[in-house]
Amino acid sequence: MNDGLQAVFLDRDGTIGGSDIVEYPGEFKLFPYTAEVIERFNGKGIKVFSFTNQPGISRSEAAEDDFVRELKAFGFDEIYLCPHHHKEGCHCRKPSTGMLEKAAKEHSLNLLKCAVFGDRWTDIMAAKSAGCIAILVLTGSGAAAYEQNHLTSDVQPDHVAENLKAGADWVLKPSVERSR
């Protein structure tokens, strides 16, 4: 395992595939490199978890089971999904850390040895609040999120990557080669 990295949390929409809008199961397509990235982490003994807000479930626009089935088929070890609308005030919806904390408890993880990949600032905020390595990808909403927040936010990613594959390349380098 690389520098003790225990797990990675991958956001869905805009990070592993799709675009800057939610595409429901059946319409959603992975980026061409995503399956390879998931296999690469698994091959190094690193757990790969889904980490996604899906408020369409609470609005009855989609079924949670469909998301779980789709994400499991992509090769995720576990699915952490918040089905709540942002006005519901739950503890799991990003930027809250509920999904990360639940995964840590269920899999005996040290979140300081985990990385979060996402295309929205809420992904970065959740990661940093939980002590994870935070990687902003510029796919999906990532470029717009970076432009909107990198000069003004107190919370900053540890790394900004062109896409999930480039972010994986960075996080899998020995820590002496990456500057955190």
Protein Blocks (a to p, Z undefined) as FASTA:
>chain_A
ZZhiabdcddfehplgccfbdcdehjaccdfklmmmmmmmmmnopacddddddfklmnop
acfklmmmmmmmnopabdcddfbdfklopaklccbfklmmmmmmmnopafklcccddfbf
klmmmmmmnopacdddfehjlmmmmmmmmmmpmbdcfbdcfblmlmmmmmmpcfklpcZZ
